[in-house]
Amino acid sequence: MFFKQKKALVISDFDGTICTVDVGNKVLSHFTNKSWNDIDRQYVQGSVGSREAYSRIAPLMTANPLRLNAYVLKLAKIDPFFARFYRLARKKGVDVKIVSDGLDFYIRAIMEKHRLGEIEYFANTVVFGQDDSLAFNFPQANELCGRCGTCKNKILNDYRLMYEKIIYIGNGQSDICPSRCADLVFAKEVLLKKCEEEGTTPYQSFHDFRAISEYLKNNF
């Protein structure tokens, strides 16, 4: 008996892609009083991975769930065309999942605010302790590499055989590895520059989710 592949899967980054604001960056800056800037600089330069960066940031943060949720919901601006794209994907039989090297609590809060909480997401998790302390856990880490808290490449490849086509959407540094394993990439900013430099995976530039909707309309 042969396994029948599903039609297509769209995997999308969250911060700066679905959410027009880099919520993770703002949360870490606000709740460490910007004392994480040196760590962030090292991450951008590539001298440390996000997993190590998060581990070093945790002791600098003081926050509780109520304060954090109140803060992120003020920032909760998603791409104005994302909900329409998601409805179209469902109509076309195309699955959608979110992968993020950000934090679970704000993805959950923002998606639920926009009535999109049913979409499956993968992210780093926050564990709240006493006295407003917290820690980060990495349930989607790749122990063979260990740089990223969430190994988006591993998640994509976990679904590789289940779908005829995997489309990846992203904008940042953590999107580069998974983009190389996708069948088609929609890219902007840092990811777009990398796609242009490498020229290996088929890619299209995009500004918002209208472009992905148009692709689904024309190809499914």
N, C-alpha and C positions, 0 to 999 in steps of 0.2 A: 504493500500500500504506500503510495507516494504522498508526501506532505505537500499540500497546496499552499503556495505563497499568497500572502495578502497583497493588495494592489500597490500601496505606497505608504510610506511613513515620512512625515515632516518632523524633524527635530530642530527645535529653536532654542537659542540662548535667551536669557531673560533681561539682564541689565543692559540698557542701551539698545536692545533689540525689540522685545515685546514691550518692555517698560522703557519709555523715552528718557527716563532719568536713571543714572547709575546709582541706585538706591544703596547698594552695598558700600560703595565709596563714601556716600554721604553719612551713612550710619556709623561707619568706623571713624570717620573724621569727627563727627559730632560727639560721640560717646567716649572718645579718648581725648577730647579737647585738642585734636590735631597732633597729639604726641606720637601717632603712628606714622607720621610723614616720612621719617627716615626708612622705616620698614617698607613703606609703599614705594619709595624711590628705588630700593634694592630689588623689589619685585618687578617693577617696570623695566629695570636694567637687565633683569634675568639672572641676577646673582643668587636669589632665593626663589623657591616655588611658593605657591599660594598656601600649601599645607604648612610649611614652616612659618610663613608670615602670619597666618592665623594663630598658630601656637604662641607666637611672640606677642601678638596683639591682645590675646585674651586677658592677661594680667593688667593691661592698661585700661580695660573697659569696666565701667560701672553703670549698670542699667537693670531694669526689671521689665517683665513682659508688657505691662501696661504702658509704661513710658515709651518703650520701643515701638509698640503697635501704633500708639497715638502719633508718634513722629513719622513713621513710614506712610501712614494713611494720608498725611498732608502732602506727601510726595507722589501719591499714587496716580501717575499719569501713564496710561498705556497707549500704545500706538492706536490712533483713532480708527484705523481700518482692521485692527486685529480681530475683533469680535465678528465682523462680517466675514473675514477670511476663515475663521474657525467654523462658522455655520456652513460656509461653502464646502470646506473640507469634509465635514460630516456628510453633507448631501452627496458628495462625490465618492464616498467610501474611503477617504484618505485619513489615516490616523495622525494625531498630533501629540507630541510629547515635549516637555520642557526640560532642558539640561542647564544647570547653572553651577558656577563655582562660587556663587553667593550663598545666602543663608535661607533656610527653609521658612522661618517665621514670617519674613516680609513677602515672600512669594505667595504663601498661603493667604495672608491678609489682603494683599492687593488683588489677587485673582478672585477671592471670595467677594470683595467689594464690588467687582465688576461682573459678578454672577458667572464666573468662569472657573469656579473651584473644582469642577469635575475633571479638568485636564490634569493628567498625571505629570508629576515633576520629580526631578532628581536634583538634590542640592546638599550642601553641608548643613549639619544640624546644630542648634544651640541648646545647651543644657544649662538651666538657671540654677544657681546655688543660693546660699544664704548671703545676706548683706549685699544684695545686688551684684554679686559676682557671677561670672558665667564661664563656660568652656565650650569649645567647638569639637564636634565629632565629625568623622569623615566616612560615612557608610559606603560611599561610592568611590573610594580611593583605589588606586591601582598599586599594589604593594611592589610590583616589579619596577615601577618608576618612582612613585612617591612625591612627585613635584606638586601636582594639583590635588586640592582637597577632593574635588569631584573629577574623576577621569571621564570626560565626555567621549573620548575615543573608545574606551571600554564599553560604555553604554551603547554607543552606536553599533559596535561590532556584536554585542549581545543580541541585537535585533537583525543583524545582517541577513541571516538565512530565512527570516520570517517574511521578508518583503521583497517584491520585485524591484522596487526602487526606493532609495533613501535620499531625501532632500534635506540639506542642512542650511540653517539660517543663523548668521552671527555677525559680530562686529569687532571682537577683541582678541587679545593674546591667547586666551584659553580656548578659542574656537579654531585655532590653526590646525592642531592635531586631528580633531574629528573631521574637519573639512576635507582632509586628504583622503578620507575613506568613504566619502559620500559619492553618490552618483551625479548630483548637481548641487551647487552651492549658490546661495544668495548672500552676497557679502557687501559690507560697507566698512569705512574707516580702516582700522588696523588690518582686519581680515582681508578686505578688498586689496589693499596694497600688497599683502603677502600672496594672494591669488594671482595678481598681475605679475609679480616677480617670478613665481614658480611655474605658472602656466600649465599645470598638470591635470587638475580636476576641472571639468566644465563648470563655469561660474557665470553669474550675472550680477551686476551691481543693483542695489535697490535703495530706495529712500524710505519707503514705508510698505506696509503689507498689501497695498494695492497691487504691487508688482507680483507678489506671490499668488494673489487671487486671480490675476490675469493668466498666470501660468497654468493654474488649475483649470480654469475655464477652457483654455485652449488645448489642454493635453489629457484631460480625464473626463 
